[in-house]
């Protein structure tokens, strides 16, 4: 049976977008075998979210 491990990264969004500078960090996790499986809005206020939870998983060795 497969076993998984998870990683959660918190990103800040501004002006209704995620800063493209996070792309390098996300690509680094992909190179390490992490797969992005979910993005969740955190701290939802007045129709906009200023914090984004990014959830990755990878199979345990």
Backbone torsions as a table, in degrees:
resi	resn	phi	psi	omega
1	UNK	NA	136.1	178.4
2	UNK	-69.6	146.6	173.5
3	UNK	-125.1	144.4	-173.7
4	UNK	-121.3	153.5	168.3
5	UNK	-124.0	154.8	-173.4
6	UNK	-126.6	153.4	176.8
7	UNK	-136.2	134.7	177.7
8	UNK	-118.0	127.9	177.4
9	UNK	-116.8	135.3	176.0
10	UNK	-103.2	124.6	179.3
11	UNK	-114.1	150.1	176.0
12	UNK	-99.6	133.3	174.8
13	UNK	-110.2	146.8	178.8
14	UNK	-138.6	142.5	179.0
15	UNK	54.8	41.0	174.9
16	UNK	64.1	30.8	177.6
17	UNK	-152.9	157.4	172.9
18	UNK	-92.8	131.4	-178.6
19	UNK	-57.7	126.7	179.4
20	UNK	-59.8	-17.5	178.6
21	UNK	-65.1	-17.6	176.2
22	UNK	-72.2	-15.1	-176.1
23	UNK	-56.6	-42.5	-179.8
24	UNK	-62.2	-41.7	178.7
25	UNK	-64.5	-43.3	179.5
26	UNK	-65.2	-40.3	177.4
27	UNK	-63.9	-35.9	177.7
28	UNK	-60.8	-42.8	178.9
29	UNK	-65.5	-38.3	176.6
30	UNK	-61.8	-40.7	177.8
31	UNK	-63.8	-28.4	179.2
32	UNK	-84.5	4.0	176.6
33	UNK	95.3	3.2	178.8
34	UNK	-80.9	135.8	177.6
35	UNK	-110.1	127.6	176.5
36	UNK	-69.4	123.1	-177.5
37	UNK	-118.2	-17.3	-178.6
38	UNK	-162.3	149.5	171.8
39	UNK	-126.9	128.3	-176.8
40	UNK	-125.6	138.8	175.6
41	UNK	-77.5	129.3	178.3
42	UNK	-121.5	142.6	177.9
43	UNK	63.7	49.9	-179.0
44	UNK	-68.5	122.6	177.9
45	UNK	-138.2	135.8	173.6
46	UNK	42.7	45.0	176.2
47	UNK	82.2	0.1	179.9
48	UNK	-135.2	146.7	177.5
49	UNK	-111.8	131.5	179.1
50	UNK	-105.7	0.0	175.5
51	UNK	-133.7	134.4	-177.8
52	UNK	-122.5	128.8	173.7
53	UNK	-95.7	124.6	-178.9
54	UNK	-111.2	123.0	-173.6
55	UNK	-113.8	127.5	179.3
56	UNK	-115.6	158.4	171.0
57	UNK	-142.3	156.2	171.2
58	UNK	-152.0	153.5	-178.8
59	UNK	-71.5	136.6	175.7
60	UNK	-71.8	145.1	179.8
61	UNK	-72.4	NA	NA
